[in-house]
Structures are given as C-alpha cells and as structure tokens.
Amino acid sequence: DDGNVLANHTYGHDYKYIYASPENFIKDIKKLDKFLTKITGNQPNHIIRYPGGSNNTISCNYGGSQIMNTIIKQMNMDNYKYFDWNVDSSDASVYCQKKDKIVQAVLTQSSKKKHPVILLHDLNPKTTTVQALPEIIEGLKNQGFIFDVLSKNAYAPQFKVIK
C-alpha cells in the first residue's frame, strides 16, 4: 500500500537445496512468489537477489562450477531482474555488528556511489542493523540521496552479468 516492492530472495534460503540444480532454485523462487501473491494479493514483479550474491562460490559446492551461470541465464529468460549490491553494511561479517560500524560503512561507501544499493539484514541477531537505520537514512539524505523502490527500470548492480 505504501508503494514498496517485494523482491524475492528464495523461499528457504537453503544453499544446499537451491544451488543443487537450476530446477530446485526455480522451484524455491516460484514457491515464494506464490506465497507472496497469496499473502499480499499482488503478484511479485520478478525482482530477485541471489542468496550470497550472483558471484557466490558456495553454490559450486552443491551444483558445480557453472551452476550460477545456468541459473542466471534461466532466470533472465524467465524475465526476472536481479540486483546485487554495491554498498556492504558489514552487518553480515560478524554475528552482531556494532551499530556505529554499520552506519559508517554505509555512509562512507555510499558517498562514492551514484546509485547505492545497500546490503542490510534484519533477522535475529541483526538488531543493531535496525537500530542503525535512522542514522543511515538521515546521513544519506544529508549526502543528497533520495529513496526509491527497486524496479525493472532501476539501476541494478550485478556482480556477474550473463547474456
């Protein structure tokens, strides 16, 4: 209702399952799409972020060295647009990152970007990420940034571009 977008990040976020085969990955994506449609009454707009990013290496452990290339090609053919990130909040680098470190990481990295797309996490125990948001938002506004929703027309940083 507020104009935000729901993006897909897989239903289960289970690396071993989703990266075992392109079929498993697609099945998990479709499962979340179906769930989001049921809950919200709106179909998701085919925007995704690959767990671990499009250049993750852990997927190779389960589906081989070409698994990400194959998945990305298939998802592109199915009209999904993927977003990686170009600003890392550092909240995933430790169990619970210090709030000030998150704020500093986001504001410093964003200041060097025209279109920052920021990686943040909100699950337990990432409580300091949520606590950092007011300072991050204020700091980004002070740097002249505006906030917008992701769309298929938006700038999308991508680690691994497959045509």
DSSP file with accessible surface (Angstrom, degrees, kcal/mol):
  #  RESIDUE AA STRUCTURE BP1 BP2  ACC     N-H-->O    O-->H-N    N-H-->O    O-->H-N    TCO  KAPPA ALPHA  PHI   PSI    X-CA   Y-CA   Z-CA
    1    1 A D              0   0  208      0, 0.0     0, 0.0     0, 0.0     0, 0.0   0.000 360.0 360.0 360.0 -27.8    0.0    0.0    0.0
    2    2 A D        -     0   0  146      2,-0.0     0, 0.0     1,-0.0     0, 0.0   0.399 360.0-104.3 -87.1   0.2    2.9    2.3    0.6
    3    3 A G  S    S+     0   0   53      1,-0.2   146,-0.1   146,-0.0     2,-0.1   0.566  72.7 143.1  90.4   7.7    4.4    1.7   -2.8
    4    4 A N        -     0   0  128    145,-0.1     2,-0.4     1,-0.0    -1,-0.2  -0.326  44.9-126.6 -75.0 165.6    7.2   -0.6   -1.7
    5    5 A V        -     0   0   39     -2,-0.1     2,-0.6    39,-0.0   145,-0.1  -0.909   6.4-138.5-115.9 141.7    8.3   -3.6   -3.8
    6    6 A L        -     0   0   82     -2,-0.4    39,-0.6   144,-0.0    41,-0.4  -0.900  23.7-167.2 -95.8 121.9    8.6   -7.2   -2.6
    7    7 A A        -     0   0   46     -2,-0.6     2,-0.4    37,-0.1    41,-0.2  -0.800  19.2-117.7-108.0 154.3   11.7   -8.8   -4.0
    8    8 A N  B     +a   48   0A   2     39,-3.3    41,-2.1    -2,-0.3     3,-0.1  -0.726  32.8 167.1 -96.9 138.7   12.4  -12.5   -4.0
    9    9 A H        -     0   0   46     -2,-0.4    -1,-0.1     1,-0.3     4,-0.1   0.005  66.6 -81.5-133.7  22.3   15.3  -14.0   -2.1
   10   10 A T        -     0   0    9     19,-0.1    -1,-0.3     2,-0.1    19,-0.2   0.263  38.4-103.2  81.0 153.2   14.1  -17.6   -2.3
   11   11 A Y  S    S+     0   0  106     17,-0.5    -1,-0.1     1,-0.1    18,-0.1   0.936 113.0  18.9 -70.6 -48.6   11.6  -19.3    0.0
   12   12 A G  S    S-     0   0   45      2,-0.1    -1,-0.1     3,-0.0     3,-0.1   0.611  80.7-142.9-104.7 -14.1   14.0  -21.2    2.2
   13   13 A H        +     0   0   79      1,-0.2     2,-1.0    -4,-0.1     3,-0.1   0.842  46.8 152.9  53.4  32.4   17.4  -19.6    1.6
   14   14 A D    >>  -     0   0   85      1,-0.2     4,-2.9     2,-0.0     3,-0.6  -0.804  30.9-166.3 -97.9  97.6   18.8  -23.1    1.9
   15   15 A Y  H 3> S+     0   0   62     -2,-1.0     4,-2.1     1,-0.3    -1,-0.2   0.872  85.5  55.6 -51.7 -45.7   22.1  -23.1   -0.2
   16   16 A K  H 34 S+     0   0  142      1,-0.2    -1,-0.3     2,-0.2     4,-0.1   0.888 117.4  35.1 -59.3 -39.2   22.4  -26.8   -0.3
   17   17 A Y  H X> S+     0   0   77     -3,-0.6     3,-1.4     2,-0.1     4,-0.5   0.956 119.6  44.6 -79.3 -54.9   18.9  -27.2   -1.8
   18   18 A I  H 3< S+     0   0    0     -4,-2.9     7,-0.4     1,-0.3     3,-0.4   0.824 117.2  44.7 -66.2 -31.0   18.6  -24.1   -4.1
   19   19 A Y  T 3< S+     0   0    0     -4,-2.1    -1,-0.3    -5,-0.4    -2,-0.1   0.331  89.6  85.8 -98.1  11.7   22.1  -24.4   -5.6
   20   20 A A  T <4 S-     0   0   44     -3,-1.4    -1,-0.2     1,-0.3    -2,-0.2   0.827 108.9 -11.3 -75.5 -30.0   21.9  -28.2   -6.2
   21   21 A S     X  -     0   0   24     -4,-0.5     4,-2.1    -3,-0.4    -1,-0.3  -0.982  62.9-113.0-162.8 155.2   20.2  -27.6   -9.5
   22   22 A P  H  > S+     0   0   25      0, 0.0     4,-2.8     0, 0.0     5,-0.2   0.885 117.8  57.8 -59.2 -36.0   18.5  -24.9  -11.6
   23   23 A E  H  > S+     0   0  126      1,-0.2     4,-2.5     2,-0.2     5,-0.2   0.905 106.1  47.5 -61.1 -43.9   15.2  -26.7  -11.1
   24   24 A N  H  > S+     0   0   32      2,-0.2     4,-2.2     1,-0.2    -1,-0.2   0.911 112.0  50.6 -62.8 -43.1   15.5  -26.5   -7.3
   25   25 A F  H  X S+     0   0    1     -4,-2.1     4,-2.4    -7,-0.4    -2,-0.2   0.961 112.7  45.0 -60.0 -50.0   16.3  -22.8   -7.5
   26   26 A I  H  X S+     0   0   36     -4,-2.8     4,-2.9     1,-0.2     5,-0.2   0.908 111.1  53.9 -62.6 -40.8   13.4  -22.0   -9.7
   27   27 A K  H  X S+     0   0  128     -4,-2.5     4,-2.0    -5,-0.2    -1,-0.2   0.910 110.4  46.8 -59.7 -42.7   11.0  -24.2   -7.6
   28   28 A D  H  X S+     0   0   14     -4,-2.2     4,-1.8     2,-0.2   -17,-0.5   0.895 112.7  49.1 -69.2 -39.8   12.1  -22.3   -4.5
   29   29 A I  H  X S+     0   0    1     -4,-2.4     4,-2.7     1,-0.2    -2,-0.2   0.942 112.4  48.0 -62.2 -47.9   11.7  -18.9   -6.2
   30   30 A K  H  X S+     0   0   87     -4,-2.9     4,-2.6     1,-0.2    -2,-0.2   0.862 107.2  57.4 -63.5 -35.4    8.2  -19.8   -7.5
   31   31 A K  H  X S+     0   0  112     -4,-2.0     4,-2.2    -5,-0.2    -1,-0.2   0.922 110.5  42.7 -62.0 -44.0    7.2  -21.1   -4.1
   32   32 A L  H  X S+     0   0   26     -4,-1.8     4,-3.1     2,-0.2     5,-0.3   0.908 111.6  54.4 -70.6 -39.8    7.9  -17.7   -2.6
   33   33 A D  H  X S+     0   0   14     -4,-2.7     4,-2.2     1,-0.2    -2,-0.2   0.938 111.0  46.6 -55.2 -45.6    6.3  -15.9   -5.5
   34   34 A K  H  X S+     0   0  165     -4,-2.6     4,-2.4     2,-0.2    -1,-0.2   0.916 113.0  48.8 -63.9 -43.7    3.1  -17.9   -4.9
   35   35 A F  H  X S+     0   0   91     -4,-2.2     4,-2.6     2,-0.2     5,-0.2   0.932 111.3  49.2 -62.8 -45.4    3.3  -17.3   -1.1
   36   36 A L  H  X S+     0   0   25     -4,-3.1     4,-2.8     1,-0.2     6,-0.5   0.895 110.8  50.6 -63.1 -38.7    3.7  -13.5   -1.6
   37   37 A T  H  X S+     0   0   41     -4,-2.2     4,-2.4    -5,-0.3    -1,-0.2   0.930 111.8  47.8 -63.3 -43.8    0.8  -13.4   -4.0
   38   38 A K  H  < S+     0   0  175     -4,-2.4    -2,-0.2     1,-0.2    -1,-0.2   0.922 117.5  41.3 -63.2 -44.2   -1.4  -15.3   -1.5
   39   39 A I  H  < S+     0   0  107     -4,-2.6    -2,-0.2     1,-0.2    -1,-0.2   0.893 128.7  26.8 -72.7 -42.0   -0.4  -13.0    1.4
   40   40 A T  H  < S-     0   0   57     -4,-2.8    -3,-0.2     2,-0.3    -2,-0.2   0.664  92.8-129.0 -97.9 -21.2   -0.5   -9.7   -0.4
   41   41 A G  S  < S+     0   0   59     -4,-2.4     2,-0.4    -5,-0.4    -4,-0.2   0.496  79.3 100.6  80.9   1.5   -3.0  -10.2   -3.2
   42   42 A N  S    S-     0   0  109     -6,-0.5    -2,-0.3    -5,-0.1    -1,-0.2  -0.966  75.5-121.9-121.4 139.7   -0.4   -8.9   -5.6
   43   43 A Q        -     0   0  162     -2,-0.4    -9,-0.1    -3,-0.1   -10,-0.1  -0.587  36.2-109.8 -77.0 136.0    2.0  -10.8   -7.9
   44   44 A P        -     0   0   17      0, 0.0   -37,-0.1     0, 0.0    -1,-0.1  -0.254  22.9-124.0 -60.0 154.1    5.6  -10.1   -7.3
   45   45 A N        -     0   0   62    -39,-0.6   107,-0.1     2,-0.1   -38,-0.1   0.040  45.6-101.4 -96.2  28.3    7.3   -8.1  -10.0
   46   46 A H  S    S+     0   0   53      1,-0.2    35,-2.6    34,-0.1     2,-0.5   0.882  72.6 142.7  59.5  44.8   10.1  -10.6  -10.7
   47   47 A I  E     + b   0  81A   2    -41,-0.4   -39,-3.3    33,-0.2     2,-0.3  -0.967  24.4 174.6-112.7 131.3   12.9   -8.9   -8.9
   48   48 A I  E     -ab   8  82A   1     33,-2.4    35,-2.3    -2,-0.5     2,-0.4  -0.914  29.9-153.4-134.6 158.6   15.4  -11.1   -7.1
   49   49 A R        -     0   0   54    -41,-2.1    35,-0.1    -2,-0.3    33,-0.0  -0.989  30.6-127.6-126.8 125.3   18.6  -11.1   -5.1
   50   50 A Y    >   -     0   0    1     -2,-0.4     3,-3.0    33,-0.3     2,-0.1  -0.530  30.8-106.1 -70.9 130.9   20.5  -14.3   -5.2
   51   51 A P  T 3  S+     0   0    0      0, 0.0     5,-0.1     0, 0.0    -1,-0.1  -0.401 110.8  11.9 -56.1 124.1   21.4  -15.7   -1.8
   52   52 A G  T 3  S-     0   0   27     -2,-0.1     3,-0.2     3,-0.1     5,-0.1   0.371 128.3 -84.3  86.2  -5.0   25.1  -15.0   -1.4
   53   53 A G    X   -     0   0    0     -3,-3.0     3,-1.5     1,-0.2    31,-0.1  -0.040  50.7 -73.3  88.0 163.7   25.1  -12.7   -4.5
   54   54 A S  T 3  S+     0   0    0      1,-0.3    -1,-0.2    -4,-0.1    18,-0.1   0.679 132.2  49.5 -70.5 -14.8   25.3  -13.6   -8.1
   55   55 A N  T 3  S+     0   0   84     -3,-0.2    -1,-0.3    -5,-0.1    -2,-0.1   0.172  78.7 141.8-107.3  17.1   29.0  -14.3   -7.8
   56   56 A N    <   -     0   0   17     -3,-1.5    12,-0.1     1,-0.1     4,-0.1  -0.237  38.7-159.1 -62.3 147.3   28.8  -16.6   -4.7
   57   57 A T  S >> S+     0   0  114      2,-0.1     3,-1.0     1,-0.1     4,-0.5   0.618  79.8  77.7-101.0 -15.6   31.2  -19.5   -4.7
   58   58 A I  H >> S+     0   0   61      1,-0.3     3,-1.2     2,-0.2     4,-0.5   0.834  83.8  67.2 -64.7 -29.1   29.3  -21.7   -2.2
   59   59 A S  H >> S+     0   0    0      1,-0.3     4,-2.7     2,-0.2     3,-1.3   0.841  89.8  64.9 -59.7 -30.6   26.9  -22.6   -4.9
   60   60 A C  H <> S+     0   0   51     -3,-1.0     4,-1.5     1,-0.3    -1,-0.3   0.825  92.3  62.9 -61.6 -31.1   29.7  -24.5   -6.7
   61   61 A N  H << S+     0   0  123     -3,-1.2    -1,-0.3    -4,-0.5    -2,-0.2   0.757 116.9  27.4 -64.9 -25.3   29.9  -26.9   -3.7
   62   62 A Y  H << S+     0   0   93     -3,-1.3    -2,-0.2    -4,-0.5    -1,-0.2   0.750 136.7  20.1-108.6 -33.3   26.3  -28.1   -4.5
   63   63 A G  H  < S-     0   0   29     -4,-2.7     3,-0.3     1,-0.3    -3,-0.2   0.326 105.2-105.4-124.8   5.3   25.7  -27.6   -8.2
   64   64 A G    ><  -     0   0   33     -4,-1.5     3,-1.4    -5,-0.4     4,-0.3  -0.130  49.2 -57.9  91.7 171.5   29.2  -27.4   -9.8
   65   65 A S  T 3  S+     0   0   89      1,-0.3     4,-0.2     2,-0.1     3,-0.2   0.696 132.0  45.9 -67.3 -20.7   31.2  -24.5  -11.2
   66   66 A Q  T 3> S+     0   0  111     -3,-0.3     4,-2.5     1,-0.1    -1,-0.3   0.382  79.3 103.8-103.1   5.7   28.6  -23.5  -13.8
   67   67 A I  H <> S+     0   0    8     -3,-1.4     4,-2.7     1,-0.2     5,-0.2   0.903  82.0  46.8 -59.6 -43.6   25.5  -23.5  -11.6
   68   68 A M  H  > S+     0   0    3     -4,-0.3     4,-3.0     2,-0.2     5,-0.3   0.926 111.5  51.4 -66.7 -41.2   25.2  -19.8  -11.1
   69   69 A N  H  > S+     0   0   26     -4,-0.2     4,-2.3     1,-0.2    -1,-0.2   0.931 113.2  45.9 -58.7 -44.1   25.7  -19.1  -14.9
   70   70 A T  H  X S+     0   0   65     -4,-2.5     4,-2.3     2,-0.2    -2,-0.2   0.930 114.5  46.7 -66.0 -44.8   23.0  -21.6  -15.6
   71   71 A I  H  X S+     0   0    1     -4,-2.7     4,-3.0    -5,-0.2     5,-0.3   0.937 112.7  49.6 -64.1 -46.2   20.6  -20.2  -13.0
   72   72 A I  H  X S+     0   0    0     -4,-3.0     4,-2.7    -5,-0.2     5,-0.2   0.934 110.8  49.8 -61.1 -45.1   21.2  -16.6  -14.1
   73   73 A K  H  X S+     0   0  111     -4,-2.3     4,-2.3    -5,-0.3    -1,-0.2   0.931 113.6  46.3 -58.5 -45.5   20.6  -17.4  -17.7
   74   74 A Q  H  X S+     0   0   62     -4,-2.3     4,-1.8     2,-0.2    -2,-0.2   0.924 113.0  48.2 -65.2 -43.9   17.3  -19.3  -16.9
   75   75 A M  H  <>S+     0   0    1     -4,-3.0     5,-2.6     2,-0.2    -1,-0.2   0.888 110.8  51.8 -65.7 -37.4   16.1  -16.5  -14.6
   76   76 A N  H ><5S+     0   0   60     -4,-2.7     3,-1.7    -5,-0.3    -1,-0.2   0.924 109.3  50.0 -62.2 -43.3   16.9  -13.9  -17.2
   77   77 A M  H 3<5S+     0   0  139     -4,-2.3    -1,-0.2     1,-0.3    -2,-0.2   0.828 106.6  55.8 -64.4 -30.3   14.9  -15.9  -19.8
   78   78 A D  T 3<5S-     0   0   55     -4,-1.8    -1,-0.3    -5,-0.2    -2,-0.2   0.249 122.8-108.9 -85.8  10.9   12.0  -16.1  -17.3
   79   79 A N  T < 5 +     0   0  108     -3,-1.7     2,-0.4     1,-0.2    -3,-0.2   0.777  69.2 144.8  70.1  29.1   12.1  -12.2  -17.1
   80   80 A Y      < -     0   0    7     -5,-2.6     2,-0.5    -6,-0.1    -1,-0.2  -0.812  36.9-151.2 -92.8 141.2   13.5  -11.9  -13.6
   81   81 A K  E     -b   47   0A  47    -35,-2.6   -33,-2.4    -2,-0.4     2,-0.4  -0.951  13.0-151.0-110.2 132.6   15.8   -9.0  -12.9
   82   82 A Y  E     -b   48   0A   2     -2,-0.5     2,-0.4   -35,-0.2   -33,-0.2  -0.807   6.9-159.3-110.2 149.0   18.4   -9.5  -10.3
   83   83 A F        +     0   0    5    -35,-2.3   -33,-0.3    -2,-0.4    75,-0.2  -0.979   8.7 179.7-119.8 130.9   20.1   -7.0   -8.0
   84   84 A D        -     0   0    1     73,-3.3     2,-0.3    -2,-0.4    74,-0.1  -0.205  34.8-104.3 -99.4-153.0   23.4   -7.4   -6.2
   85   85 A W        -     0   0   40     -2,-0.1    33,-0.2    71,-0.1     3,-0.1  -0.938  20.9-166.8-135.9 156.0   24.7   -4.6   -4.0
   86   86 A N  S    S+     0   0   29     31,-2.1     2,-0.4    -2,-0.3    32,-0.2   0.313  82.1  57.1-122.5   3.8   27.4   -2.0   -4.3
   87   87 A V  E     -c  118   0B   0     30,-1.6    32,-2.8    23,-0.0     2,-0.6  -0.983  67.8-160.3-134.4 123.7   27.4   -1.0   -0.6
   88   88 A D  E     -c  119   0B  61     -2,-0.4    21,-0.1    30,-0.2    32,-0.1  -0.917   8.3-158.9-107.3 117.1   28.0   -3.6    2.1
   89   89 A S        -     0   0    0     30,-1.5    16,-0.3    -2,-0.6    17,-0.2   0.623  33.1-129.6 -68.0 -14.2   26.8   -2.5    5.6
   90   90 A S  S >  S+     0   0   18     29,-0.1     3,-1.0    15,-0.1     4,-0.4   0.471  73.7 123.7  75.5   6.5   29.2   -5.1    7.1
   91   91 A D  T 3  S+     0   0    0     28,-0.3     6,-0.4     1,-0.2     3,-0.3   0.703  70.6  51.8 -73.0 -15.5   26.3   -6.5    9.2
   92   92 A A  T 3  S+     0   0   57      1,-0.2    -1,-0.2    27,-0.1    28,-0.0   0.560  90.1  78.5 -92.6  -7.8   26.9  -10.0    7.8
   93   93 A S  S <  S+     0   0   80     -3,-1.0     2,-0.3     2,-0.0    -1,-0.2   0.699 103.8  22.5 -77.8 -18.4   30.6  -10.1    8.6
   94   94 A V  S    S-     0   0   68     -4,-0.4     3,-0.4    -3,-0.3    -1,-0.0  -0.926  89.1-100.2-139.8 167.7   30.1  -10.8   12.3
   95   95 A Y  S    S+     0   0  184     -2,-0.3     2,-0.3     1,-0.3    -1,-0.1   0.916 113.7   1.3 -54.9 -50.4   27.3  -12.3   14.5
   96   96 A C  S    S-     0   0   54     30,-0.1    -1,-0.3    31,-0.1    30,-0.1  -0.826  82.0-148.6-144.2 101.9   26.1   -8.9   15.6
   97   97 A Q        -     0   0   13     -3,-0.4     2,-0.2    -6,-0.4    31,-0.1  -0.330  29.2 -98.3 -71.0 148.9   28.0   -5.9   14.1
   98   98 A K     >  -     0   0  162      1,-0.1     4,-1.8    -2,-0.1     3,-0.4  -0.462  28.9-128.5 -66.8 137.2   28.3   -2.7   16.1
   99   99 A K  H  > S+     0   0   60      1,-0.2     4,-2.5     2,-0.2     5,-0.2   0.900 106.9  52.3 -54.4 -46.8   25.8   -0.1   15.1
  100  100 A D  H  > S+     0   0  109      1,-0.2     4,-2.5     2,-0.2    -1,-0.2   0.858 106.8  53.3 -63.2 -33.6   28.3    2.6   14.6
  101  101 A K  H  > S+     0   0  111     -3,-0.4     4,-2.5     2,-0.2    -1,-0.2   0.888 108.9  49.6 -68.1 -38.2   30.4    0.4   12.3
  102  102 A I  H  X S+     0   0    0     -4,-1.8     4,-2.5     2,-0.2     5,-0.2   0.950 112.3  47.4 -63.8 -48.9   27.2   -0.3   10.2
  103  103 A V  H  X S+     0   0   11     -4,-2.5     4,-2.7     1,-0.2     5,-0.3   0.945 114.3  46.8 -58.1 -48.9   26.4    3.4    9.9
  104  104 A Q  H  X S+     0   0  131     -4,-2.5     4,-2.6     1,-0.2     5,-0.3   0.916 111.6  50.9 -62.2 -43.7   30.0    4.3    9.0
  105  105 A A  H  X S+     0   0   18     -4,-2.5     4,-2.2   -16,-0.3     5,-0.3   0.939 114.1  43.7 -60.5 -46.3   30.3    1.6    6.4
  106  106 A V  H  X S+     0   0    0     -4,-2.5     4,-2.6   -17,-0.2     5,-0.2   0.948 116.9  44.3 -66.7 -48.1   27.1    2.6    4.7
  107  107 A L  H  X S+     0   0   35     -4,-2.7     4,-1.7    -5,-0.2    -2,-0.2   0.912 115.7  47.3 -67.6 -39.6   27.7    6.3    4.7
  108  108 A T  H  < S+     0   0   60     -4,-2.6     4,-0.4    -5,-0.3    -1,-0.2   0.955 117.2  41.3 -66.4 -49.2   31.3    6.0    3.6
  109  109 A Q  H >< S+     0   0   64     -4,-2.2     3,-1.3    -5,-0.3    -2,-0.2   0.905 113.5  53.6 -67.1 -39.2   30.7    3.6    0.7
  110  110 A S  H >< S+     0   0    0     -4,-2.6     3,-2.3    -5,-0.3    -1,-0.2   0.856  96.5  66.5 -64.6 -33.3   27.5    5.4   -0.4
  111  111 A S  T 3< S+     0   0   69     -4,-1.7    -1,-0.3     1,-0.3    -2,-0.2   0.720 101.6  50.0 -62.8 -16.5   29.3    8.7   -0.7
  112  112 A K  T <  S+     0   0  156     -3,-1.3     2,-0.4    -4,-0.4    -1,-0.3   0.276 101.4  79.9-102.6   8.8   31.3    7.2   -3.5
  113  113 A K    <   -     0   0   84     -3,-2.3   -26,-0.0     1,-0.1   -27,-0.0  -0.915  59.1-156.4-121.4 145.3   28.3    5.9   -5.5
  114  114 A K  S    S+     0   0  175     -2,-0.4    -1,-0.1     1,-0.2    -4,-0.0   0.858 100.2  19.9 -79.7 -39.7   25.8    7.5   -7.8
  115  115 A H  S    S-     0   0   90     30,-0.1    -1,-0.2     2,-0.0     2,-0.2  -0.735  82.5-163.2-131.0  82.2   23.2    4.8   -7.1
  116  116 A P        -     0   0   32      0, 0.0     2,-0.5     0, 0.0    -6,-0.1  -0.481   7.1-169.7 -71.0 133.5   24.0    3.0   -3.9
  117  117 A V        -     0   0   26     -2,-0.2   -31,-2.1     2,-0.0   -30,-1.6  -0.986  20.7-150.6-119.4 114.1   22.2   -0.4   -3.4
  118  118 A I  E     -c   87   0B  45     -2,-0.5     2,-0.7   -33,-0.2   -30,-0.2  -0.738   9.9-140.6-101.9 131.5   22.8   -1.3    0.2
  119  119 A L  E     +c   88   0B  14    -32,-2.8   -30,-1.5    -2,-0.4   -28,-0.3  -0.793  36.1 159.7 -88.2 116.9   23.0   -4.8    1.6
  120  120 A L        -     0   0   58     -2,-0.7     2,-0.4   -32,-0.1   -32,-0.0  -0.965  25.5-149.9-135.3 152.7   21.3   -4.9    5.1
  121  121 A H        -     0   0   51     -2,-0.3     8,-0.1     5,-0.1     9,-0.1  -0.958  11.3-176.2-125.4 145.4   19.9   -7.8    7.1
  122  122 A D        +     0   0  124     -2,-0.4     2,-0.2     7,-0.1    -1,-0.1   0.220  47.8 107.1-126.6  14.4   17.1   -7.7    9.6
  123  123 A L  S >  S-     0   0  129      1,-0.1     3,-3.3     2,-0.0    -2,-0.1  -0.510  77.1 -50.3 -87.1 161.0   16.9  -11.2   11.1
  124  124 A N  T 3  S+     0   0  148      1,-0.3    -1,-0.1    -2,-0.2    -2,-0.1  -0.447 125.8  24.6 -60.2 138.6   18.0  -12.1   14.6
  125  125 A P  T 3  S+     0   0   33      0, 0.0     2,-1.5     0, 0.0     3,-0.5  -0.803  99.0  92.0 -98.2  29.2   20.6  -11.3   15.8
  126  126 A K    X>  +     0   0   29     -3,-3.3     4,-1.1     1,-0.2     3,-1.0  -0.064  43.9 132.8 -80.2  41.9   21.0   -8.3   13.5
  127  127 A T  H 3>  +     0   0   68     -2,-1.5     4,-2.0     1,-0.3    -1,-0.2   0.831  64.9  60.0 -63.8 -31.4   19.3   -5.9   15.9
  128  128 A T  H 3> S+     0   0   19     -3,-0.5     4,-1.7     1,-0.2    -1,-0.3   0.773  96.6  61.6 -72.1 -22.2   22.0   -3.3   15.5
  129  129 A T  H <> S+     0   0    4     -3,-1.0     4,-0.9     2,-0.2    -1,-0.2   0.947 106.6  44.3 -65.4 -46.9   21.2   -3.0   11.8
  130  130 A V  H >< S+     0   0   78     -4,-1.1     3,-0.8     1,-0.2    -2,-0.2   0.912 112.5  52.7 -63.6 -40.6   17.7   -1.9   12.6
  131  131 A Q  H 3< S+     0   0  112     -4,-2.0     4,-0.4     1,-0.2    -1,-0.2   0.830 106.7  54.2 -64.5 -28.9   19.0    0.4   15.2
  132  132 A A  H 3X S+     0   0    0     -4,-1.7     4,-2.4     1,-0.2     3,-0.3   0.704  85.9  86.5 -77.6 -19.4   21.4    2.0   12.7
  133  133 A L  H <X S+     0   0   58     -4,-0.9     4,-3.2    -3,-0.8     5,-0.3   0.869  82.5  53.3 -56.5 -45.7   18.7    2.8   10.1
  134  134 A P  H  > S+     0   0   88      0, 0.0     4,-2.4     0, 0.0    -1,-0.2   0.941 114.0  43.5 -57.8 -42.2   17.6    6.2   11.4
  135  135 A E  H  > S+     0   0   76     -4,-0.4     4,-2.7    -3,-0.3    -2,-0.2   0.885 114.6  50.5 -68.5 -37.5   21.2    7.4   11.3
  136  136 A I  H  X S+     0   0    4     -4,-2.4     4,-2.8     2,-0.2     5,-0.2   0.949 111.9  47.0 -63.8 -48.0   21.8    5.8    7.9
  137  137 A I  H  X S+     0   0   66     -4,-3.2     4,-2.4     1,-0.2     5,-0.2   0.943 115.3  45.4 -61.5 -46.8   18.6    7.4    6.5
  138  138 A E  H  X S+     0   0  121     -4,-2.4     4,-2.4    -5,-0.3    -1,-0.2   0.932 114.1  49.4 -62.3 -44.2   19.5   10.9    7.9
  139  139 A G  H  X S+     0   0   12     -4,-2.7     4,-1.2     1,-0.2    -2,-0.2   0.894 111.3  48.3 -64.5 -39.2   23.1   10.6    6.7
  140  140 A L  H  <>S+     0   0    4     -4,-2.8     5,-2.4     2,-0.2     3,-0.3   0.912 111.2  50.4 -68.1 -40.4   22.1    9.5    3.2
  141  141 A K  H ><5S+     0   0  127     -4,-2.4     3,-1.7    -5,-0.2    -2,-0.2   0.912 107.8  53.8 -62.2 -40.6   19.6   12.4    3.0
  142  142 A N  H 3<5S+     0   0  126     -4,-2.4    -1,-0.2     1,-0.3    -2,-0.2   0.779 104.6  55.2 -63.8 -27.0   22.3   14.8    4.1
  143  143 A Q  T 3<5S-     0   0   75     -4,-1.2    -1,-0.3    -3,-0.3    -2,-0.2   0.453 126.3-104.0 -82.9  -2.3   24.5   13.5    1.3
  144  144 A G  T < 5S+     0   0   61     -3,-1.7    -3,-0.2     1,-0.3     2,-0.1   0.514  72.3 143.4  95.5   6.6   21.7   14.4   -1.1
  145  145 A F      < -     0   0   42     -5,-2.4     2,-0.3    -6,-0.2    -1,-0.3  -0.475  33.9-155.9 -79.7 151.5   20.3   10.9   -1.8
  146  146 A I        -     0   0  147     -2,-0.1     2,-0.4     2,-0.0    -1,-0.0  -0.830  18.5-120.3-115.7 162.7   16.6   10.2   -2.3
  147  147 A F        +     0   0  110     -2,-0.3     2,-0.3    -6,-0.0   -10,-0.0  -0.856  35.7 165.7-108.2 138.7   15.0    6.8   -1.6
  148  148 A D        -     0   0  142     -2,-0.4     2,-0.2     0, 0.0  -144,-0.0  -0.938  35.2-102.4-143.9 163.8   13.2    4.9   -4.3
  149  149 A V        -     0   0   52     -2,-0.3     2,-0.2  -146,-0.1  -145,-0.1  -0.562  40.6-102.8 -87.6 154.3   11.9    1.4   -4.8
  150  150 A L        +     0   0   56     -2,-0.2     2,-0.3  -145,-0.1    -1,-0.1  -0.520  48.8 167.3 -71.4 143.3   13.6   -1.2   -7.0
  151  151 A S    >   -     0   0   41     -2,-0.2     3,-1.3     4,-0.1  -146,-0.0  -0.941  52.7 -99.2-148.3 170.6   12.1   -1.7  -10.4
  152  152 A K  T 3  S+     0   0   67     -2,-0.3     4,-0.1     1,-0.3   -70,-0.1   0.717 125.1  50.3 -67.0 -17.8   12.9   -3.4  -13.6
  153  153 A N  T 3  S+     0   0  158      2,-0.1    -1,-0.3     0, 0.0     2,-0.1   0.499  91.9 102.5 -95.2  -6.4   14.0    0.0  -14.9
  154  154 A A  S <  S-     0   0   29     -3,-1.3     2,-0.2     1,-0.1    -4,-0.1  -0.383  87.1 -90.4 -77.9 155.8   16.2    0.9  -11.9
  155  155 A Y        -     0   0  121     -2,-0.1    -1,-0.1     1,-0.1    -4,-0.1  -0.446  45.7-165.2 -60.1 131.7   19.9    0.7  -11.9
  156  156 A A        -     0   0   18     -2,-0.2     2,-0.1    -4,-0.1   -71,-0.1  -0.913  13.1-144.2-128.7 104.6   20.9   -2.8  -10.8
  157  157 A P        -     0   0    8      0, 0.0   -73,-3.3     0, 0.0     2,-0.4  -0.489  24.1-172.6 -62.7 135.1   24.5   -3.5   -9.6
  158  158 A Q        -     0   0   62    -75,-0.2     3,-0.2    -2,-0.1   -75,-0.0  -0.986  24.1-163.2-136.1 124.9   25.3   -7.0  -10.8
  159  159 A F  S    S+     0   0   80     -2,-0.4     2,-0.5     1,-0.3    -1,-0.1   0.851  88.8  31.2 -69.4 -37.6   28.5   -8.9   -9.9
  160  160 A K  S    S-     0   0   63      2,-0.0     2,-0.6   -92,-0.0    -1,-0.3  -0.950  71.7-166.0-131.1 108.0   28.0  -11.4  -12.7
  161  161 A V        -     0   0   81     -2,-0.5     2,-0.5    -3,-0.2   -92,-0.0  -0.869   8.4-177.1-100.9 120.4   26.4  -10.4  -15.9
  162  162 A I              0   0   27     -2,-0.6    -2,-0.0   -90,-0.1   -86,-0.0  -0.967 360.0 360.0-117.3 128.0   25.3  -13.3  -18.1
  163  163 A K              0   0  214     -2,-0.5   -90,-0.1   -87,-0.0   -91,-0.0  -0.715 360.0 360.0-100.0 360.0   23.8  -12.6  -21.5
